[in-house]
């Protein structure tokens, strides 16, 4: 940048590129530049790229597009088109998912199709507007935009086929557009795309460990087939499929199933290696599936019992297999996912941080070039504070940051801002709001001595601990009485538990009245803990009053013919009272350091795990639709006559014997339940064996793919995010203890950043702005990685500004 001595000779810092329409009126130009600065700051807050049209009409459309109502409309449309799957054929509207008793309500043809068309039309407008704002050249350069637009066109064509066939069964076959709907959700969220991109880059490292795990399973499969080979069977029987249907059937430990197992295998007292070979190591496929299920412990120790009965040393085979696979390789996989995903996610978030820096710098350069930025001699390096105030008043600041931003601006000592000061001012948005948002108001003690003493007692730490001790004592009494004599304590109004609870309830209620009177409503309500205790105390008192209205006070004999007793059970009332008392026990958590850290971590996880939950929703939806298309309406499970004629109903541990018929892929809701059951991996071998028998042995690949996606990748990803959140929270706690907490803009501690190994800082990839990137959701996850972000160089920022299609930076 070059200095200039006068305003007339000064060359504008920012101009429009040749060929773009430029306003001629100076006042219009200054107003436009102010709008551009506001838009660029808003882009920085939302972590959006600035590469969009910046003329007056485009900025107006851009503001409308990213307004809260429009983004809510797009988000609601995505939610509606996902929820339509519950109502589309085959409908999930039935009391039971069991094919034998399910009576489905199917909406008339055209109902769901009309709603779907409205959603698709909104998506089409969304893609069109985004293409106009970004420019066609930049729009087609991004794969996500092309994929989004392509899926919309395919969905519209498939929708037309469905409507054209009058929703007949052929439409059920052609409705493959449903499997592409996750693209709408992924395109809506920038953080979800970053998470998915980070996962895709982590896949090669995951595959290396999975290959080692597969090699481990194969090695022990071959050892097992050789070790447990049944020599009494010839080649002909080894290929016999009569026992294959129950090869992976689990054996359960409840009395009925165990009796069935014990009877079948001990009538002839022939529980030997032959049964081991027949059940779990009959073929290569059966052996590998048995060991894969054993890796999840779903069939442990059932798979070991036949051989273990023959000789105790056979247990070493299974122990060594599990020790290596379960406790070594799977934990190694967790470590790999945590390390690699954290690095790639930090690198991806570095791009968001870079876009924020570019947006702030673009706004600063635009304000510098404004004619309103006087005097001329200071125009090159600084921005007038009045312009900054106009920008701040126009942008949409997050509510929790707005007071602090205005406060810092009013306290600014100079009437000018350099770029560093301008950047650090907006870095307030990176701070934890709890650092400068103080719920405690200035409290003036009363002049009356008695009231002042009561106020000091209530506000003291010891009084809080006394409240906790009383609550713990109450819970201890409840536990003791329920263990000693549960039925009588819950059924009689004159029991010890009822009398003790009544005493504590009166104490809780009058305690809150005492605090409310001496502190005053404003000070009382300023503490969320007081509000929590007050609501619980009022709830308990209301229930106790209802008990008094049912039974005469004090605990007289109940009126046998009272109508109230028939409409309201004392059993239910006492249960409600005890539940509310146990709920009050939660007030102890904030007063214990480690519990406070853990619960704080959980609270932050709920706020920052939206991208992870979105990825999980996409995975569930995709596999549920795929399962409905490939494994839905299996005749062998829906035809009860066929089931009763078969022999599998009496075979212990089979799908039919366990009556797993409600677990099917006949509709979307039941498909989700099956996927959940498989993700938990308890008895998931039942589904492997059942659909291998009813559909094809290849159907097992579907369940294995889902197990790998959910129980391996997603579960370990969740563990990685939990670890990162806990470590960040613990680091914040240590900062609090050392007194190095960030409380002001420009703090030295805030400006320090660390380099993450493996994160490239010279190559920053930028992405286009995505709809639905809400500020709060972005703040939590970006703040968690704030200490690992690298400050981008001045050269990279200016290079990004120079690459803008409609700006020229001098």
C-alpha positions in Angstrom: 0.0 0.0 0.0 1.3 3.4 -0.8 0.9 6.6 1.2 -0.9 9.6 -0.1 -0.7 13.2 0.9 -4.1 14.4 0.0 -7.5 12.9 -0.5 -7.7 14.1 -4.1 -4.5 12.4 -5.1 -5.2 9.2 -3.1 -5.8 6.1 -5.1 -8.7 4.0 -3.8 -7.6 0.9 -1.9 -10.5 -1.1 -3.2 -12.2 -0.8 -6.5 -14.4 -2.9 -8.9 -12.7 -5.0 -11.5 -13.0 -3.9 -15.1 -16.3 -4.8 -16.7 -18.3 -4.5 -13.5 -20.9 -1.7 -13.1 -19.6 1.0 -10.7 -21.9 3.6 -9.0 -21.0 7.1 -10.0 -22.4 9.0 -7.0 -19.8 9.4 -4.3 -22.5 9.1 -1.5 -23.9 6.0 -3.2 -20.4 4.5 -3.3 -19.8 5.3 0.4 -23.1 3.8 1.4 -22.4 0.7 -0.7 -19.0 0.3 0.8 -20.5 0.4 4.3 -23.0 -2.3 3.2 -20.1 -4.3 1.9 -18.2 -4.0 5.2 -21.3 -5.1 7.1 -21.6 -8.1 4.8 -18.0 -9.0 5.1 -18.1 -8.9 8.9 -21.2 -11.0 8.8 -19.4 -13.5 6.6 -16.5 -13.5 9.1 -18.8 -14.2 12.0 -20.5 -17.0 10.2 -17.2 -18.4 8.8 -18.3 -17.9 5.2 -16.1 -17.0 2.3 -16.4 -13.5 0.8 -16.4 -14.7 -2.8 -19.8 -13.5 -3.9 -21.2 -10.6 -5.8 -21.0 -7.3 -4.0 -23.1 -4.9 -6.0 -26.0 -3.2 -4.3 -28.7 -5.5 -5.7 -26.7 -8.7 -5.0 -25.9 -7.6 -1.4 -29.6 -7.0 -0.8 -30.5 -10.5 -2.1 -27.5 -12.0 -0.2 -28.8 -10.5 3.1 -32.3 -11.8 2.4 -30.9 -15.3 1.5 -28.9 -15.5 4.8 -31.7 -14.0 6.9 -33.0 -16.1 9.8 -36.5 -16.7 8.2 -35.1 -17.9 4.9 -32.6 -20.2 6.6 -35.3 -21.5 8.9 -37.4 -22.2 5.8 -34.6 -24.2 4.2 -33.9 -26.1 7.5 -37.6 -26.9 8.0 -37.9 -28.1 4.4 -35.0 -30.5 5.0 -36.5 -31.8 8.3 -39.9 -32.3 6.5 -38.5 -34.2 3.6 -36.7 -36.5 6.0 -39.8 -37.0 8.2 -41.8 -37.8 5.1 -40.1 -41.2 5.0 -42.2 -42.3 8.0 -45.4 -41.6 6.1 -44.5 -42.7 2.6 -45.2 -46.2 1.4 -44.5 -48.5 3.3 -45.9 -46.3 6.0 -44.7 -46.5 9.6 -48.0 -45.4 11.0 -49.1 -48.5 12.9 -49.3 -49.6 16.6 -46.9 -52.5 16.1 -44.1 -53.3 13.7 -44.9 -57.0 13.8 -46.1 -58.2 10.3 -48.6 -60.5 11.9 -50.5 -57.7 13.7 -49.5 -54.5 11.9 -52.3 -52.5 10.5 -50.7 -49.7 8.6 -52.4 -46.4 7.7 -51.2 -45.2 4.3 -51.9 -41.6 3.3 -53.8 -41.2 0.0 -51.7 -41.1 -3.2 -50.4 -37.5 -3.8 -50.4 -36.4 -0.2 -46.8 -37.0 0.6 -45.8 -36.3 -3.0 -47.3 -32.8 -2.8 -45.4 -32.0 0.3 -42.2 -33.4 -1.2 -42.7 -31.3 -4.3 -42.9 -28.1 -2.2 -39.6 -29.1 -0.5 -37.9 -29.9 -3.8 -39.1 -26.6 -5.2 -37.6 -24.7 -2.3 -34.3 -26.6 -2.8 -34.3 -25.7 -6.5 -34.8 -22.0 -5.7 -32.0 -22.3 -3.0 -29.6 -23.7 -5.6 -30.6 -21.1 -8.2 -30.1 -18.2 -5.8 -26.8 -19.5 -4.6 -25.6 -20.0 -8.1 -26.5 -16.4 -8.9 -24.8 -14.9 -5.8 -21.6 -16.9 -6.3 -21.5 -16.6 -10.1 -21.8 -19.6 -12.4 -18.0 -20.0 -12.7 -17.4 -20.4 -9.0 -20.6 -22.4 -8.4 -19.6 -25.2 -10.8 -16.1 -25.4 -9.3 -17.4 -26.8 -6.1 -18.4 -30.5 -6.1 -20.9 -30.1 -3.3 -22.9 -27.5 -5.3 -22.9 -29.7 -8.4 -24.0 -32.7 -6.3 -26.7 -30.7 -4.6 -28.1 -29.5 -7.9 -27.9 -33.0 -9.5 -29.7 -34.6 -6.6 -32.5 -32.1 -6.9 -32.9 -32.8 -10.6 -32.8 -36.6 -10.1 -35.4 -36.3 -7.3 -37.7 -34.2 -9.4 -37.5 -36.8 -12.3 -38.1 -39.7 -9.9 -41.0 -37.8 -8.3 -42.6 -37.4 -11.7 -42.3 -41.1 -12.3 -44.0 -41.8 -8.9 -46.9 -39.4 -9.7 -47.2 -40.8 -13.2 -47.7 -44.3 -12.0 -50.4 -43.3 -9.5 -48.3 -44.5 -6.5 -48.6 -48.1 -7.6 -46.1 -50.7 -6.4 -43.8 -49.9 -9.3 -43.4 -46.5 -7.7 -42.0 -48.2 -4.6 -39.3 -49.8 -6.7 -38.4 -46.5 -8.5 -38.3 -44.3 -5.4 -34.5 -44.4 -5.2 -34.6 -40.6 -4.7 -35.0 -41.2 -1.0 -31.6 -42.6 -0.6 -30.1 -39.4 -2.0 -31.9 -37.1 0.6 -28.9 -37.0 3.0 -27.2 -34.8 0.4 -29.7 -32.0 1.4 -28.7 -32.2 5.0 -25.0 -32.4 4.3 -25.1 -29.5 1.9 -26.9 -27.4 4.5 -24.2 -27.5 7.2 -20.6 -26.5 6.6 -19.5 -28.2 9.8 -21.0 -31.5 8.7 -19.2 -31.3 5.4 -16.0 -30.6 7.3 -16.6 -33.6 9.6 -17.3 -35.8 6.6 -14.2 -34.6 4.8 -12.1 -35.2 7.8 -13.6 -38.7 8.1 -12.8 -39.4 4.5 -9.2 -38.4 4.9 -9.0 -40.6 8.0 -10.3 -43.7 6.1 -6.9 -44.8 4.8 -5.4 -45.0 8.3 -8.6 -46.8 9.5 -8.3 -49.2 6.6 -4.8 -50.1 7.5 -5.9 -51.1 11.1 -8.9 -52.8 9.7 -6.7 -54.9 7.3 -4.7 -55.9 10.3 -7.9 -56.8 12.2 -9.1 -58.8 9.2 -5.8 -60.6 9.0 -6.2 -61.4 12.7 -9.7 -62.9 12.1 -8.5 -64.9 9.1 -5.5 -66.3 11.0 -7.6 -67.5 13.9 -10.3 -68.7 11.6 -7.8 -71.1 9.9 -6.4 -72.2 13.2 -9.9 -72.8 14.6 -11.0 -74.8 11.5 -7.9 -77.0 11.9 -8.2 -77.2 15.7 -11.9 -78.0 15.9 -12.3 -80.1 12.8 -14.8 -82.9 13.1 -13.0 -86.0 11.8 -16.1 -88.2 12.1 -17.8 -86.3 9.2 -16.9 -87.0 5.7 -16.6 -84.5 2.8 -20.2 -84.9 2.0 -21.4 -83.9 5.4 -19.0 -81.0 5.7 -20.8 -79.3 2.9 -24.2 -80.2 4.2 -26.3 -77.1 4.9 -28.7 -78.6 7.4 -26.9 -77.2 10.4 -25.8 -74.0 8.7 -29.0 -72.1 9.6 -28.1 -72.3 13.3 -24.4 -71.9 13.0 -24.4 -68.3 14.3 -27.4 -68.6 16.5 -26.6 -67.3 20.0 -27.3 -69.3 23.1 -28.8 -67.2 25.9 -28.6 -67.6 29.6 -32.2 -67.2 30.8 -33.9 -70.3 32.2 -36.1 -71.2 29.2 -33.5 -70.9 26.5 -30.7 -72.5 28.6 -33.0 -75.5 29.3 -33.7 -75.8 25.6 -30.0 -75.7 24.9 -29.1 -78.1 27.7 -31.8 -80.6 26.6 -30.8 -80.6 23.0 -27.1 -81.1 23.6 -27.1 -83.3 26.6 -29.7 -86.0 25.8 -26.9 -88.1 24.3 -24.1 -86.7 26.5 -22.3 -85.9 23.3 -21.1 -82.3 23.8 -17.7 -82.6 22.2 -15.6 -80.9 19.5 -18.1 -82.2 17.0 -20.7 -79.6 18.2 -18.1 -76.9 18.1 -17.3 -77.7 14.5 -20.9 -78.0 13.5 -22.0 -74.7 15.1 -19.2 -72.3 14.7 -16.4 -73.7 12.4 -18.3 -75.7 9.8 -17.3 -73.6 6.8 -14.9 -70.7 6.1 -17.9 -68.3 6.0 -19.4 -69.6 9.3 -16.0 -69.5 11.0 -15.2 -65.9 10.1 -18.6 -64.7 11.0 -18.4 -66.5 14.3 -15.1 -64.9 15.2 -16.3 -61.5 14.0 -19.3 -61.7 16.3 -17.0 -62.9 19.1 -14.9 -59.8 18.6 -17.9 -57.8 19.7 -18.5 -60.3 22.6 -22.1 -60.9 21.4 -21.7 -64.7 21.4 -19.2 -64.9 24.3 -18.8 -67.4 26.0 -21.3 -69.5 24.0 -18.9 -70.0 21.2 -16.3 -71.3 23.6 -18.4 -73.6 25.8 -18.5 -76.8 23.6 -14.7 -76.9 23.2 -14.1 -75.8 26.8 -16.2 -78.7 28.1 -13.9 -81.1 26.1 -10.7 -79.6 27.6 -10.0 -76.5 29.6 -6.9 -75.6 27.5 -9.1 -74.9 24.5 -10.2 -71.7 26.3 -6.7 -70.2 25.6 -7.6 -70.1 21.9 -10.5 -67.8 22.5 -8.8 -65.8 25.3 -5.8 -65.0 23.1 -8.1 -64.1 20.2 -10.1 -61.7 22.2 -7.1 -60.2 24.0 -5.4 -59.3 20.7 -8.5 -58.3 18.8 -10.7 -56.7 21.4 -8.3 -55.1 23.8 -5.4 -54.3 21.4 -6.5 -53.8 17.8 -9.8 -52.2 18.5 -8.3 -49.8 21.0 -5.5 -49.1 18.5 -8.2 -48.2 16.0 -9.7 -45.7 18.6 -6.3 -44.1 19.0 -5.8 -43.9 15.2 -9.2 -42.3 14.7 -8.7 -39.9 17.5 -5.2 -38.8 16.3 -6.0 -38.6 12.6 -9.5 -37.1 12.8 -8.4 -34.5 15.3 -5.6 -33.4 13.1 -7.7 -33.3 9.9 -10.6 -31.5 11.7 -8.2 -28.9 13.2 -6.8 -28.4 9.7 -10.3 -28.0 8.3 -11.2 -25.6 11.1 -8.0 -23.7 10.2 -9.7 -22.9 6.9 -12.7 -21.5 8.7 -10.4 -19.4 10.8 -8.7 -18.2 7.7 -12.0 -17.1 6.2 -12.8 -15.2 9.3 -9.5 -13.3 9.0 -10.1 -12.6 5.3 -13.6 -11.3 6.0 -12.4 -9.0 8.7 -9.5 -7.7 6.6 -11.9 -7.2 3.6 -14.2 -5.1 5.8 -11.3 -3.1 7.1 -10.0 -2.4 3.6 -13.5 -1.4 2.4 -13.9 1.0 5.3 -10.5 2.6 4.6 -11.5 3.3 1.1 -14.6 5.1 2.1 -14.8 8.9 1.7 -16.3 9.0 5.2 -13.0 7.8 6.7 -11.4 11.1 7.5 -9.0 12.8 8.0 -7.1 11.9 4.9 -3.6 11.7 6.5 -4.8 8.9 8.8 -6.8 7.2 6.1 -4.2 4.8 4.9 -3.5 2.9 8.1 -6.6 3.4 10.3 -10.4 3.4 10.2 -12.6 6.0 11.9 -14.2 4.7 15.0 -17.6 6.2 13.9 -17.5 3.9 10.9 -16.8 0.9 13.0 -19.8 1.8 15.2 -22.1 2.0 12.2 -20.9 -1.4 11.1 -21.4 -2.9 14.5 -24.9 -1.5 14.8 -25.8 -3.0 11.5 -24.4 -6.5 11.8 -26.2 -9.4 13.4 -24.1 -10.1 16.5 -24.8 -13.2 18.7 -26.9 -12.2 21.6 -24.4 -13.3 24.3 -21.7 -11.2 22.7 -23.6 -8.1 21.8 -23.3 -6.3 25.2 -19.5 -7.0 25.4 -18.9 -5.8 21.8 -20.8 -2.5 22.4 -19.1 -2.1 25.8 -15.6 -2.4 24.3 -16.5 0.0 21.6 -17.7 2.7 24.1 -14.5 2.2 26.2 -12.2 2.7 23.2 -9.7 5.4 24.1 -8.8 6.6 20.5 -11.2 7.6 17.7 -9.2 5.5 15.2 -8.5 1.8 14.8 -5.6 0.1 13.1 -6.0 -3.2 11.4 -4.6 -5.1 14.4 -7.0 -3.4 16.8 -9.9 -3.9 14.3 -9.1 -7.6 14.1 -8.6 -8.0 17.9 -11.9 -6.2 18.5 -13.8 -8.8 16.5 -11.8 -11.6 18.1 -14.1 -11.1 21.1 -16.3 -13.5 19.4 -13.8 -16.3 20.1 -14.0 -15.8 23.8 -16.2 -18.0 26.1 -19.2 -15.8 26.9 -19.1 -17.1 30.5 -15.8 -15.1 30.9 -17.6 -11.8 30.6 -21.2 -12.6 31.2 -21.8 -12.4 34.9 -25.2 -13.4 36.1 -24.5 -11.9 39.5 -25.7 -8.4 39.9 -24.5 -5.8 42.4 -26.2 -6.6 45.6 -26.6 -4.1 48.4 -26.9 -5.5 51.9 -29.9 -4.3 54.0 -29.3 -1.6 56.7 -31.3 -3.7 59.2 -28.9 -5.9 61.3 -31.1 -9.0 61.4 -31.8 -8.9 57.6 -28.1 -8.2 56.8 -27.0 -11.2 58.9 -29.5 -13.4 57.2 -28.4 -12.2 53.7 -24.7 -12.9 54.6 -25.6 -16.3 55.8 -27.6 -17.1 52.6 -24.9 -15.9 50.3 -22.1 -17.7 52.1 -20.5 -20.9 50.8 -21.2 -22.8 54.1 -25.0 -22.3 53.7 -24.8 -23.9 50.2 -23.0 -26.9 51.7 -25.6 -27.1 54.4 -28.3 -27.3 51.8 -26.4 -30.1 50.0 -26.0 -32.1 53.3 -29.8 -31.8 54.0 -30.6 -33.1 50.5 -28.1 -36.0 50.7 -29.5 -36.9 54.1 -33.0 -36.9 52.7 -32.0 -39.2 49.8 -30.1 -41.5 52.3 -33.3 -41.9 54.4 -35.3 -42.7 51.3 -32.8 -45.3 50.2 -32.7 -46.9 53.6 -36.5 -47.0 54.0 -37.1 -48.4 50.5 -34.5 -51.1 51.1 -35.9 -52.0 54.5 -39.6 -52.2 53.7 -40.4 -51.1 50.2 -44.1 -52.1 49.8 -45.3 -50.7 53.2 -43.4 -47.5 52.8 -44.9 -46.8 49.3 -48.5 -47.9 50.1 -49.3 -46.5 53.5 -49.7 -42.8 54.3 -48.5 -43.3 57.9 -45.2 -45.0 57.1 -41.9 -43.7 58.3 -40.9 -42.7 54.8 -44.1 -40.6 54.3 -43.6 -38.7 57.6 -39.9 -38.1 56.9 -40.7 -36.9 53.3 -43.4 -34.5 54.6 -40.9 -33.0 57.1 -38.3 -32.4 54.4 -40.8 -31.0 51.9 -41.9 -28.4 54.4 -38.3 -27.6 55.1 -37.5 -27.2 51.4 -40.5 -25.0 50.8 -40.0 -22.6 53.7 -36.3 -22.5 53.0 -37.0 -21.1 49.5 -39.5 -18.6 51.0 -36.9 -17.6 53.5 -34.3 -17.0 50.7 -36.9 -15.1 48.5 -37.9 -12.8 51.4 -34.4 -11.8 52.5 -32.7 -11.7 49.1 -35.5 -10.1 47.1 -37.0 -11.4 43.8 -34.3 -9.9 41.6 -31.3 -11.3 43.5 -33.1 -14.7 44.0 -33.8 -15.1 40.3 -30.3 -14.1 39.3 -29.0 -17.5 40.5 -30.2 -20.4 38.3 -29.6 -22.8 41.2 -32.2 -20.9 43.3 -34.7 -21.1 40.4 -34.1 -24.8 40.1 -34.5 -25.4 43.9 -37.6 -23.2 43.9 -39.4 -25.1 41.1 -38.6 -28.5 42.7 -39.7 -27.3 46.1 -43.0 -25.9 44.8 -43.6 -29.1 42.8 -43.1 -31.2 46.0 -45.4 -28.9 48.0 -48.1 -29.1 45.4 -48.0 -32.9 45.4 -48.0 -32.9 49.2 -51.1 -30.7 49.2 -52.8 -33.1 46.8 -51.9 -36.0 49.3 -53.5 -34.0 52.1 -56.7 -33.5 50.0 -56.9 -37.2 49.4 -56.1 -38.2 53.0 -57.1 -36.2 56.0 -54.4 -34.5 57.9 -52.5 -35.6 59.9 -52.4 -39.1 58.5 -55.8 -40.2 59.8 -57.4 -43.4 58.5 -58.3 -43.1 54.9 -61.9 -42.8 53.8 -62.6 -46.1 52.1 -65.3 -44.7 49.8 -63.6 -41.5 48.9 -64.0 -40.8 45.2 -60.6 -39.1 45.1 -58.9 -42.4 46.0 -60.4 -44.0 42.9 -59.2 -41.2 40.6 -55.7 -40.6 42.2 -53.5 -43.3 43.7 -51.5 -42.6 46.8 -48.9 -44.9 45.3 -48.4 -42.6 42.4 -48.3 -39.5 44.5 -45.6 -40.9 46.8 -43.6 -42.0 43.8 -43.8 -38.5 42.4 -42.6 -37.0 45.7 -39.6 -39.3 46.0 -38.7 -38.7 42.3 -38.7 -34.9 42.9 -36.5 -35.3 46.0 -34.0 -37.3 44.0 -34.1 -34.6 41.3 -33.2 -32.1 43.9 -30.1 -34.1 44.6 -28.7 -32.9 41.2 -28.1 -29.5 42.9 -25.0 -31.0 44.5 -23.2 -31.3 41.2 -22.1 -27.7 40.7 -20.4 -27.7 44.2 -18.1 -30.6 43.5 -15.1 -29.7 41.3 -14.8 -32.9 39.2 -18.5 -33.3 38.8 -18.7 -29.7 37.6 -16.0 -30.4 35.0 -17.7 -33.6 33.8 -21.2 -32.1 33.5 -19.7 -28.9 31.9 -18.1 -31.2 29.3 -21.4 -33.0 28.7 -23.1 -29.6 28.3 -20.5 -28.4 25.8 -20.8 -31.8 24.0 -24.5 -31.3 23.5 -23.8 -27.9 21.9 -20.8 -28.8 19.8 -21.7 -32.3 18.6 -24.3 -31.2 16.1 -22.0 -32.1 13.2 -21.4 -35.5 14.6 -25.1 -36.1 15.3 -25.9 -35.0 11.7 -23.4 -37.5 10.3 -25.0 -40.2 12.5 -28.5 -39.2 11.3 -27.3 -39.4 7.7 -25.8 -42.9 8.3 -28.9 -44.2 10.0 -31.1 -42.8 7.2 -29.0 -44.2 4.4 -28.7 -47.7 5.8 -32.4 -47.7 6.8 -33.5 -46.9 3.2 -31.0 -49.3 1.8 -32.3 -52.0 4.2 -35.9 -51.4 3.2 -35.0 -51.7 -0.5 -32.9 -54.8 -0.2 -34.2 -56.6 2.9 -37.8 -55.5 3.3 -40.9 -57.7 3.2 -39.1 -61.0 3.6 -41.8 -63.7 3.1 -40.1 -66.2 5.4 -40.6 -63.8 8.3 -44.0 -62.4 7.4 -45.8 -65.6 6.6 -46.8 -67.1 9.9 -48.1 -70.3 8.3 -44.7 -70.9 6.8 -43.0 -70.2 10.1 -45.2 -72.6 12.1 -44.6 -75.4 9.5 -40.8 -74.9 9.7 -38.4 -76.3 12.3 -36.6 -73.0 13.1 -39.4 -72.0 15.5 -38.2 -74.7 17.9 -34.4 -74.1 17.4 -33.0 -72.2 20.3 -31.6 -68.8 19.7 -33.0 -68.3 16.1 -34.8 -65.3 14.9 -38.1 -67.2 14.9 -37.5 -68.8 18.3 -36.8 -65.5 19.9 -39.9 -63.9 18.2 -37.8 -61.1 16.7 -40.5 -60.5 14.1 -41.1 -56.8 15.0 -37.4 -56.3 14.2 -37.6 -56.1 10.4 -37.1 -53.8 7.4 -40.7 -53.6 6.4 -40.9 -49.8 7.1 -38.6 -46.9 8.0 -39.3 -46.8 11.7 -38.7 -50.5 12.3 -35.6 -50.3 10.1 -34.1 -47.7 12.5 -34.8 -50.0 15.5 -33.0 -52.9 13.8 -30.0 -50.6 13.0 -29.9 -49.5 16.7 -30.0 -53.1 17.9 -27.1 -54.0 15.6 -25.1 -51.0 16.6 -25.4 -52.0 20.3 -24.1 -55.5 19.0 -26.0 -57.5 21.6 -27.4 -60.5 19.8 -26.6 -59.0 16.4 -25.6 -62.4 15.3 -29.3 -63.3 15.3 -29.9 -60.9 12.4 -26.8 -62.1 10.6 -28.0 -65.7 10.7 -31.6 -64.9 10.0 -31.2 -62.8 6.9 -28.5 -65.1 5.6 -31.1 -67.9 5.8 -34.1 -65.9 4.6 -32.5 -63.7 1.8 -28.9 -64.6 0.9 -25.6 -65.1 2.7 -24.5 -61.9 1.0 -27.0 -60.1 3.2 -24.5 -60.4 6.1 -22.3 -57.9 4.3 -25.0 -55.3 4.9 -25.0 -55.8 8.7 -21.2 -56.0 8.8 -21.0 -52.7 6.9 -23.4 -51.1 9.3 -21.5 -52.5 12.3 -18.3 -51.1 10.9 -19.9 -47.7 10.2 -21.7 -47.3 13.5 -20.0 -49.3 16.2 -16.5 -48.8 14.9 -16.2 -45.5 13.0 -19.0 -43.4 14.6 -18.5 -44.8 18.1 -14.7 -44.1 18.0 -15.4 -40.7 16.5 -17.7 -39.9 19.4 -15.0 -41.1 21.8 -12.5 -38.8 20.1 -14.8 -35.8 20.4 -15.5 -36.5 24.0 -11.8 -36.8 24.8 -11.1 -33.5 23.0 -14.0 -31.7 24.8 -12.8 -33.0 28.2 -9.2 -32.1 27.5 -10.2 -28.6 26.4 -12.5 -28.2 29.5 -9.7 -29.4 31.8 -7.2 -27.0 30.2 -9.7 -24.1 30.8 -10.0 -25.2 34.4 -6.2 -25.1 34.8 -6.1 -21.6 33.3 -8.8 -20.5 35.8 -6.7 -21.8 38.7 -3.5 -20.0 37.5 -5.4 -16.8 37.0 -4.5 -16.4 33.3 -8.0 -16.1 32.1 -8.8 -14.1 29.0 -11.0 -11.2 30.0 -10.3 -8.4 27.5 -9.7 -7.8 23.9 -6.1 -7.8 22.9 -5.0 -10.0 25.8 -1.6 -11.5 25.3 -2.8 -14.9 26.1 -5.5 -14.8 23.5 -3.0 -14.0 20.7 -0.9 -17.1 21.2 -1.6 -20.0 18.9 -0.1 -23.4 18.6 0.8 -25.5 15.6 -0.8 -28.9 15.3 1.6 -31.5 13.9 0.6 -32.4 10.3 -1.6 -29.3 9.8 -0.4 -27.4 6.7 -0.6 -23.6 7.3 0.7 -22.5 3.9 -2.1 -24.2 1.9 -5.5 -23.0 3.0 -8.6 -24.3 1.3 -11.7 -22.2 1.3 -15.2 -23.3 0.8 -18.3 -21.5 -0.2 -20.9 -20.2 2.3 -23.4 -22.9 3.3 -26.9 -22.3 4.3 -27.8 -23.0 7.8 -24.4 -22.3 9.4 -25.7 -20.9 12.6 -23.4 -18.9 14.8 -23.9 -20.6 18.1 -23.2 -24.1 16.6 -20.0 -22.9 15.0 -18.8 -21.0 18.0 -18.6 -24.0 20.3 -16.7 -26.3 18.1 -14.3 -23.6 16.8 -13.7 -22.4 20.3 -12.8 -26.0 21.3 -10.0 -26.0 18.8 -9.1 -22.2 19.1 -5.8 -23.0 20.9 -4.6 -25.1 18.0 -5.3 -22.6 15.2 -2.4 -20.9 13.4 -2.5 -17.2 12.6 -2.5 -16.9 8.8 0.2 -14.8 7.2 -0.5 -11.3 5.8 0.5 -12.5 2.3 -2.1 -15.4 2.3 -4.8 -13.0 3.4 -4.0 -10.4 0.8 -3.7 -13.1 -1.9 -7.2 -14.2 -1.1 -8.5 -10.7 -1.3 -6.8 -10.2 -4.7 -8.5 -13.4 -6.0 -12.0 -11.9 -5.4 -13.8 -11.6 -8.7 -15.2 -8.1 -8.1 -12.6 -6.4 -5.9 -9.2 -5.0 -6.6 -7.0 -4.3 -3.6 -4.2 -1.8 -4.2 
